[in-house]
Amino acid sequence: MSRSVYVIHVANVTIAPRFCTRFITLPRDARNPHEEYQYQLPNMLKKLMMTSKTTLTSSLMMKTTFKKLTKPISLSDYLELTKPRVTLMVVITMAFGFYLGARGEINWLLLFNAVIGTALVAGGTSALNQYVERDIDAKMQRTKNRPLPTGRLRPHEALIFSITISVAGIVQLMLAVNWLTAMLATLTLMSYVFLYTPLKQKSSLSTVVGAIPGALPPLGGWAAACGELNLEGWVLFAILFLWQLPHFLAIAWIYREDYRRGGLPMLTVVDPDGDSAGRQIISNCLALLPVSLLPTILGMAGRLYFVGALALSLFFLGCGIAVMRHRTNADVRRLLRASLVYLPMLLALMALDKVRF
């Protein structure tokens, strides 16, 4: 009686014929009482191969999952969440507010604690903003490579990080500086994350609302230095508030297609001709001109500052007028560069020509 030998191939490994003949050699005679096993064997082999493939697939999936769970922490991604350049600007304006509000000698330890706390809150605020806007950022060219849209960080990782450093910064300010500075830092975070960020998706007025938390850092520095809020501190707030609007409208003009792609109704998106944006730029530049001179009038700074602030504000206004008249990208970029020169020079002049209390 002839016998047939089946050779099994599982996961590219051949089971030896001798092994097979020992355990699964079957008669070919259909009248044999063991005939039914001849028809069951292919199904047995198929199940065996499927089981092997399933085992291999499960093993690969476990290895992949293990790699994901054990991926190295990238500190640069967490740093990027904090928007370092924005955080640096916040810290600098706070430090200027501290210096201008200080009576007598500078308390360097107090300034150090104010810087650390402010940096933590500012970084946490930016990280929370990126957490909330991660889906919008994925649609925009200028933000699609951030850690959350690219998947380099998971949302819960960003959320835990942002809350941790924000709370740490507020506690730092409350314990090592004063409660007023901590309160202003908390107000900055809350208004930016819970007012400005959601309003960006609904109204072009978000730029005005967003200028409020952006103008609070120098006021916080003033409060850190002297422990109170007075008219001079609010003048610093007003200067930062009015400066921000032409600055951010210039950015919104340059990237209006990107904002449209992200579904954000910025003023330059809802009014593509630029009429409304141009009027806003001019009106804020005009308002900034007399407000920037108040530090001398109130006795915060001397004549050198007055002359320098007047020249800078007239130059800034001229750039805004050019945008209103021509509405070209070149003029808008010139306005943006002017805004980046205007604020540091104005604050530097104020610090250099500070009137000692």
Secondary structure, DSSP 8 states (H G I E B T S, - for coil): --EE----EETTEE--HHHHHHHH-EE--TTSTTHHHHHHHHHHHHHHHHHHHHHHHHHHHHHHHHHHHT----HHHHHHHT-HHHHHHHHHHHHHHHHHH--SS--HHHHHHHHHHHHHHHHHHHHHHHHHTHHHHTTSTTTTTSHHHHTSS-HHHHHHHHHHHHHHHHHHHHHHT-HHHHHHHHHHHHHIIIIIHHHTTT-TTHHHHHHHHHHHHHHHHHHHHHSS--HHHHHHHHHHHHHHHHHHHHHHHHTHHHHHHTT---HHHH-TT-HHHHHHHHHHHHHHHHHHHHHHHTTSB-HHHHHHHHHHHHHHHHHHHHHHHH--HHHHHHHHHHHHHHHHHHHHHHHHTB---
